[in-house]
């Protein structure tokens, strides 16, 4: 059990209008920090007022990018309960990323306790308007003041909180996606399966070029043959073809999403055929040509479910489900958000209450 010290802020911030929240812009009054020192392990867990970090210019994170992060949410139920969605799965994924980035592991239960503590401290920041939540960002950075390529001997594990609305301006309305076949995000054997900043830095160029063409996000193809679908920017991706839902298999280059896993569990529970396998972009376009491509959608913590209404691959533009939100996409979205908010029965045991 973590013994967490706390220091309350003496200057509480003005909370933003919960009906006009911008994702990732406003941060709560407090943050969690825990340090790692080689030979001592993780120590000194504490909650302090949200504040700037003081770091050496030579800190290793700034030069070699040794860092990982996570993302999950807290929700205010109508009965006043504060609910987390599958936090143990997120924190288990922290250690998957840690192992790949040579960062010391942290006890999963300790990390969940830290999340509960800081969310409880700032529970009055959790918005209650429809479609809103409190976004939780745990992350770890290497802090050794040293120039040299090796794992750091010191780290900071931190948690910051942010009240948010919809991640995409479209909300649950379908987004337009550009299929990327010029740039490469990740390959097997690399760090594509880890939630580390470098993966997202590698995606920025393609994302900016896609947005300049009027597209919300990029659909990445595999980095070797450039023909197999991997993931969409910040989301895993699913396609419903002739009654069967297909999502790319986890083969070492894409993230094992928590919302992805939840979606697969729901589909199995509903008796809807779901297959994890390699899926070529040509197969998707051929299915569309035959009238068999029924729906496509992305899944992720930030957006939950984001229907895909249009794909552009090599200037071949196709509309999916007439650019409308599909019945299955809507059902998954309503079910997951209903469980997250406490409005629907959680028969899977996915939610954890912050008391």
LINSULCOR-V347161 format. One record per pair of residues at least 24 apart in sequence whose ideal C-beta (glycine too) atoms are under 6 Angstrom apart, sorted by the first residue. I is the first residue (numbers start at 1). J is the second residue. D is the distance in whole Angstrom. If there is no record, write none. Layout:
[[I:J:D] [I:J:D]]
This chain:
[[2:45:5] [2:110:5] [2:113:5] [4:45:5] [4:117:5] [5:46:5] [6:47:5] [7:48:5] [9:49:4] [18:127:4] [18:129:5] [18:132:6] [19:129:5] [21:132:6] [21:163:6] [21:164:6] [21:165:4] [23:164:5] [23:167:5] [24:162:6] [27:160:6] [27:162:5] [28:122:4] [28:125:4] [28:161:4] [29:122:6] [30:118:6] [30:121:5] [30:122:5] [31:160:5] [32:114:5] [32:118:4] [32:159:4] [33:158:5] [34:157:5] [35:156:6] [36:104:6] [36:155:4] [37:154:6] [38:153:4] [42:106:6] [47:118:5] [47:121:6] [56:145:4] [58:145:4] [58:147:6] [59:143:5] [59:145:6] [60:142:4] [60:144:5] [60:146:6] [60:152:5] [61:141:4] [61:142:5] [65:198:5] [66:101:6] [66:142:4] [66:152:6] [67:141:5] [67:197:5] [68:97:4] [68:101:6] [68:140:5] [68:195:6] [68:196:5] [69:139:4] [69:195:6] [70:94:6] [70:138:5] [71:137:6] [71:301:5] [72:136:5] [72:301:6] [73:133:4] [73:135:6] [74:119:5] [74:126:6] [74:134:4] [75:133:5] [75:340:5] [75:341:5] [76:126:5] [76:128:5] [77:341:6] [77:342:3] [81:342:6] [81:353:6] [82:123:6] [82:354:4] [83:342:6] [83:351:5] [83:353:6] [84:352:5] [85:340:5] [85:350:6] [85:351:6] [86:258:5] [86:350:5] [87:112:5] [87:115:6] [87:352:6] [88:112:6] [89:258:5] [90:258:6] [97:194:4] [97:195:5] [97:196:6] [100:191:6] [100:194:4] [101:196:6] [102:151:4] [103:140:6] [116:354:5] [118:159:5] [119:354:5] [120:354:5] [122:161:6] [125:163:5] [127:163:5] [131:166:6] [132:165:5] [134:161:6] [134:163:6] [135:162:5] [135:164:5] [136:161:6] [167:302:4] [167:303:4] [168:303:6] [168:306:6] [172:333:6] [174:307:4] [174:309:3] [174:323:6] [174:325:6] [175:216:4] [175:306:6] [176:215:5] [176:216:6] [176:310:4] [177:217:6] [177:219:5] [177:308:5] [177:311:6] [178:210:4] [178:215:4] [178:218:6] [178:312:5] [179:219:5] [179:311:6] [179:313:4] [180:206:5] [180:218:5] [180:220:6] [181:221:6] [181:226:5] [184:223:4] [185:220:5] [186:253:5] [187:223:4] [187:253:6] [188:252:4] [188:253:5] [192:253:4] [192:254:6] [193:252:6] [227:280:5] [228:278:5] [228:280:6] [229:279:5] [229:281:6] [230:254:5] [232:298:5] [234:300:5] [234:302:6] [235:298:3] [235:299:6] [235:300:4] [236:260:4] [236:299:5] [237:298:5] [238:297:6] [239:284:6] [239:296:5] [240:294:4] [240:295:4] [240:328:6] [241:287:5] [241:292:5] [241:293:6] [242:292:4] [244:273:4] [245:274:5] [246:275:5] [246:279:5] [247:276:6] [248:279:6] [249:276:4] [249:277:5] [257:299:6] [259:299:4] [259:300:5] [259:301:6] [260:299:5] [263:299:5] [263:332:6] [266:335:6] [281:313:6] [288:318:5] [295:321:6] [295:326:3] [295:328:6] [295:329:6] [296:320:5] [297:329:4] [304:333:6] [304:336:6] [304:337:6] [305:329:6] [305:332:5] [305:333:4]]
